[in-house]
Amino acid sequence: MTEQEWLKAKTVINLDLWRSAKNQHRKWRLFAVACCRRAMGLAKDDRLEPVAVAAERFADEEMGWEEVKQSRKVLTKIRKEIDDQFGPKETLYDTLDALNSASSRKPVDTLACHKPCTYAFAAVSRRSHAHDAWDRALNNEEREQVLLARCIFGNPFRLVAFSPSWRSESAVALARTAYDTRNFTLLPILADALEDAGCDHADLLAHCRDPKAPHARGCWVVDLVLNKS
């Protein structure tokens, strides 16, 4: 894969995360959860949130597998409540599939979650009975997922040499709050703090200040500030 192919990719498959983000298991899982959180907004079942949190904590080695397994039991419980996979609860069914992958024990399984997440969005459009609505919803969500992937993995062809001097007390505090609370409206303020600390990396600052960029836990800039990998 070339940098141009990475930048022009319109689907997660075309980003080829198996190779372009080789062995970045923590980020693979956080990307999976970020996709799931978008689908969870459609599924609207509060019982799913603890599973997403468990998967994130598992990625950060803050929770063991036995605890994650306990949280996953609710996925089976909810699935049994759904009578028809393609009925009114189709979006919820697809979201369950996605969370099952995102919270899987094997990191390699997590990247499979992005597809059922697109189906969750397409299932909403199925109700309009328009054939093109399904494909349009799939394509729209694929584009959103690509933006999320770029937020989390950054540009693998332009790795940033992050200076420890940029980790000022203010920058680290802002990054920690954004990470812990998922309040990424703080990123433009983080950019200011980084600049005050001497950071002049254009791509890094632009990512924080881009009003159109989606952000998620695992954002490459926040990870750099917090010295996560």
Phi, psi and omega per residue, in radians:
M1 nan 2.456 3.091
T2 -1.815 2.926 3.117
E3 -1.097 -0.655 3.133
Q4 -1.118 -0.682 3.103
E5 -1.130 -0.705 3.105
W6 -1.078 -0.809 -3.074
L7 -1.226 -0.497 -3.106
K8 -1.611 -0.135 -3.087
A9 -1.004 2.377 3.135
K10 -1.968 -0.058 3.108
T11 -2.350 2.743 3.102
V12 -1.096 -0.661 3.122
I13 -1.019 -0.714 -3.122
N14 -1.223 -0.332 3.065
L15 -1.296 -0.357 3.078
D16 0.899 0.987 -3.086
L17 -1.097 -0.365 3.097
W18 -1.025 -0.612 -3.110
R19 -1.911 -0.728 -3.087
S20 -1.201 -0.445 3.071
A21 -2.182 0.808 -3.020
K22 -0.939 2.231 3.039
N23 1.089 0.302 3.066
Q24 -1.498 1.159 -2.955
H25 -1.056 -0.704 3.123
R26 -1.073 -0.820 -3.130
K27 -1.190 -0.622 3.058
W28 -0.947 -0.844 -3.083
R29 -1.186 -0.724 -3.141
L30 -1.154 -0.617 3.044
F31 -1.111 -0.752 3.127
A32 -1.042 -0.775 -3.138
V33 -1.156 -0.660 3.121
A34 -1.065 -0.714 3.076
C35 -1.119 -0.757 -3.134
C36 -1.081 -0.681 -3.106
R37 -1.099 -0.580 3.065
R38 -1.145 -0.788 3.126
A39 -1.173 -0.621 3.133
M40 -1.074 -0.491 3.091
G41 -1.134 -0.440 3.090
L42 -1.547 -0.687 -3.066
A43 -1.179 -0.614 3.046
K44 0.938 0.974 3.047
D45 -2.279 1.936 -3.045
D46 -1.082 -0.302 -3.111
R47 -1.242 -0.232 -3.095
L48 -1.426 -0.479 -3.054
E49 -0.988 -0.798 3.133
P50 -1.046 -0.517 3.114
V51 -1.230 -0.739 3.107
A52 -1.099 -0.743 3.120
V53 -1.109 -0.730 3.130
A54 -1.076 -0.730 3.136
A55 -1.112 -0.702 3.101
E56 -1.135 -0.762 -3.135
R57 -1.186 -0.578 3.085
F58 -1.145 -0.695 3.114
A59 -1.068 -0.658 -3.114
D60 -1.597 0.183 3.114
E61 1.011 0.605 3.075
E62 -1.764 -0.067 -3.136
M63 -2.531 2.436 3.123
G64 -1.495 2.908 -3.077
W65 -1.097 -0.643 -3.122
E66 -1.076 -0.660 3.092
E67 -1.203 -0.688 3.117
V68 -1.098 -0.731 3.126
K69 -1.001 -0.710 3.124
Q70 -1.090 -0.733 -3.128
S71 -1.178 -0.527 -3.089
R72 -1.266 -0.283 -3.102
K73 -1.046 -0.503 -3.125
V74 -1.177 -0.434 3.109
L75 -1.102 -0.749 3.105
T76 -1.154 -0.724 -3.130
K77 -1.051 -0.814 -3.128
I78 -1.171 -0.692 -3.130
R79 -1.033 -0.660 -3.140
K80 -1.175 -0.369 3.133
E81 -1.406 -0.301 -3.084
I82 -1.550 2.052 -3.078
D83 -1.315 -0.718 -3.017
D84 -2.318 2.111 -3.134
Q85 -0.980 -0.572 -3.083
F86 -1.869 0.360 3.118
G87 -1.609 -2.694 -3.100
P88 -1.075 -0.396 -3.107
K89 -1.722 0.389 -3.092
E90 -1.060 -0.728 3.129
T91 -1.066 -0.739 3.108
L92 -1.126 -0.718 3.135
Y93 -1.045 -0.799 3.138
D94 -1.128 -0.658 3.128
T95 -1.155 -0.642 3.064
L96 -1.067 -0.760 3.100
D97 -1.031 -0.755 -3.118
A98 -1.131 -0.794 3.141
L99 -1.159 -0.557 3.083
N100 -1.063 -0.714 3.100
S101 -1.252 -0.768 -3.087
A102 -1.103 -0.533 -3.109
S103 -1.774 0.211 3.130
S104 -1.129 2.677 3.139
R105 -1.179 -0.641 -3.094
K106 -1.492 2.158 3.138
P107 -0.987 -0.611 -3.079
V108 -1.122 -0.424 -3.134
D109 -1.332 -0.361 -3.017
T110 -1.159 -0.552 -3.095
L111 -1.211 -0.208 3.116
A112 -1.340 -0.157 -3.007
C113 -1.301 -0.385 -3.004
H114 -1.127 -0.552 -3.081
K115 -1.221 -0.871 3.082
P116 -1.065 -0.435 3.074
C117 -1.153 -0.682 3.091
T118 -1.171 -0.635 3.101
Y119 -1.111 -0.591 3.125
A120 -1.067 -0.705 3.110
F121 -1.251 -0.698 -3.137
A122 -1.152 -0.566 -3.132
A123 -1.085 -0.569 3.095
V124 -1.128 -0.739 -3.123
S125 -1.267 -0.363 3.127
R126 -0.999 -0.542 -3.087
R127 -1.143 -0.325 3.135
S128 -1.396 -0.196 3.132
H129 1.099 0.337 3.083
A130 -1.763 2.167 -3.058
H131 -1.078 -0.682 -3.099
D132 -1.288 -0.329 -3.133
A133 -1.134 -0.656 3.132
W134 -1.062 -0.918 -3.120
D135 -1.109 -0.671 -3.125
R136 -1.122 -0.736 3.127
A137 -1.147 -0.710 3.089
L138 -1.033 -0.849 -3.089
N139 -1.144 -0.693 3.128
N140 -1.090 -0.758 -3.112
E141 -1.240 -0.599 3.061
E142 -1.015 -0.744 -3.133
R143 -1.126 -0.689 3.105
E144 -1.124 -0.681 3.134
Q145 -1.154 -0.646 3.105
V146 -1.106 -0.711 3.093
L147 -1.111 -0.712 3.085
L148 -1.085 -0.750 -3.140
A149 -1.074 -0.703 3.139
R150 -1.192 -0.549 3.069
C151 -1.169 -0.747 -3.037
I152 -1.390 -0.774 -3.043
F153 -1.617 -0.308 -3.078
G154 1.181 -2.961 3.109
N155 -1.608 1.907 -3.081
P156 -1.158 -0.204 -3.134
F157 -1.658 -0.074 3.135
R158 -2.399 1.255 -3.129
L159 -1.198 2.449 -3.061
V160 -1.666 2.261 3.022
A161 -1.512 1.667 -3.037
F162 -1.463 2.146 -3.128
S163 -1.388 2.261 3.087
P164 -0.978 -0.449 -3.119
S165 -1.175 -0.318 3.117
W166 -1.348 -0.241 -3.130
R167 -1.461 1.165 3.094
S168 -1.241 2.877 3.135
E169 -1.021 -0.713 -3.130
S170 -1.173 -0.781 -3.123
A171 -1.107 -0.777 -3.132
V172 -1.132 -0.719 3.141
A173 -1.109 -0.741 3.127
L174 -1.151 -0.769 3.138
A175 -1.112 -0.724 3.132
R176 -1.107 -0.749 3.127
T177 -1.132 -0.774 3.123
A178 -1.050 -0.732 -3.104
Y179 -1.193 -0.843 -3.043
D180 -1.213 -0.636 -3.057
T181 -1.763 -0.122 -3.036
R182 1.022 0.540 3.089
N183 -1.668 1.494 -3.033
F184 -1.521 0.104 2.966
T185 -1.197 -0.196 3.128
L186 -1.397 -0.166 -3.018
L187 -1.126 -0.656 3.056
P188 -1.073 -0.606 3.092
I189 -1.220 -0.636 3.068
L190 -1.066 -0.697 3.105
A191 -1.039 -0.730 3.118
D192 -1.085 -0.759 -3.135
A193 -1.120 -0.678 3.115
L194 -1.148 -0.726 3.100
E195 -1.091 -0.724 3.115
D196 -1.070 -0.502 -3.138
A197 -1.498 0.003 3.080
G198 1.841 0.028 3.138
C199 -1.230 2.242 3.111
D200 -2.229 0.372 -3.112
H201 -1.368 1.962 -3.007
A202 -1.054 -0.808 -3.094
D203 -1.138 -0.695 -3.132
L204 -1.107 -0.843 -3.119
L205 -1.184 -0.656 -3.140
A206 -1.140 -0.664 3.131
H207 -1.083 -0.713 3.136
C208 -1.172 -0.547 -3.010
R209 -1.735 -0.043 -3.114
D210 -1.237 1.967 -3.086
P211 -1.216 -0.282 -3.111
K212 -1.712 -0.148 -3.065
A213 -1.395 2.260 3.008
P214 -1.349 2.648 3.117
H215 -2.287 2.695 -3.129
A216 -2.644 2.886 3.068
R217 -1.026 2.230 -3.030
G218 1.876 -0.062 3.094
C219 -0.776 2.293 -2.992
W220 -1.072 -0.563 3.126
V221 -1.265 -0.832 3.124
V222 -1.035 -0.709 3.110
D223 -1.078 -0.704 3.130
L224 -1.120 -0.748 3.135
V225 -1.114 -0.681 -3.115
L226 -1.532 0.028 3.125
N227 1.041 0.732 3.078
K228 -1.774 2.783 3.128
S229 -2.324 nan nan
